[in-house]
Amino acid sequence: MKIDLSQLITAEDKAAAAEAEAQAVAQSAARAYLTQTDWYVTRKMETGAEIPAEVSAARDAARAAL
């Protein structure tokens, strides 16, 4: 029986893949949040109505995650 070592995955490879996946998930969530709250920015530009502080802070955090 032959073992194909080209299919071997190291613990470091697994950790790097998990980190990359977690980052991709976080970035996807950040983009989704920004998309969902874009209307606040549009409303601010059109009417001058303020964006709630918690939404503004969360949008800042989402942009930082990208």
C-alpha positions in Angstrom: 0.0 0.0 0.0 1.4 3.4 -1.0 0.7 6.6 1.0 0.3 9.8 -1.0 2.1 12.4 1.1 1.0 15.2 -1.3 -2.4 15.0 0.4 -0.9 15.5 3.9 -2.2 18.6 5.7 -0.1 19.9 8.7 -1.5 21.4 11.8 -0.1 24.8 10.7 -2.0 24.4 7.3 -5.2 23.6 9.2 -4.8 26.6 11.5 -4.0 28.9 8.6 -7.1 27.7 6.7 -9.3 28.1 9.8 -8.0 31.7 10.3 -8.6 32.5 6.7 -12.1 31.1 6.8 -12.8 33.1 10.0 -11.6 36.3 8.5 -13.7 35.7 5.3 -16.8 35.1 7.5 -16.1 38.3 9.5 -15.6 40.3 6.3 -18.7 38.9 4.8 -20.7 39.9 7.9 -19.1 43.4 7.9 -20.1 43.9 4.3 -23.7 42.7 5.0 -24.0 45.1 7.9 -22.8 48.0 5.8 -25.3 47.1 3.1 -28.1 46.8 5.6 -27.4 50.2 7.1 -26.5 52.1 3.9 -30.0 53.7 4.0 -28.9 55.7 7.1 -26.2 57.3 5.1 -28.5 58.0 2.2 -31.1 59.5 4.6 -28.4 61.7 6.2 -27.3 63.0 2.7 -30.9 63.6 1.6 -32.5 65.0 4.7 -29.8 65.8 7.2 -31.3 63.3 9.7 -28.5 62.1 12.0 -27.3 58.5 12.0 -27.7 57.0 15.4 -24.4 56.8 17.3 -24.6 53.1 17.8 -25.1 52.5 14.1 -22.3 54.9 13.2 -19.9 53.2 15.6 -20.9 49.7 14.3 -20.4 50.9 10.7 -16.9 52.2 11.7 -16.1 48.8 13.2 -17.4 47.0 10.1 -15.2 49.1 7.8 -12.2 48.4 10.1 -12.9 44.7 9.6 -12.6 44.9 5.9 
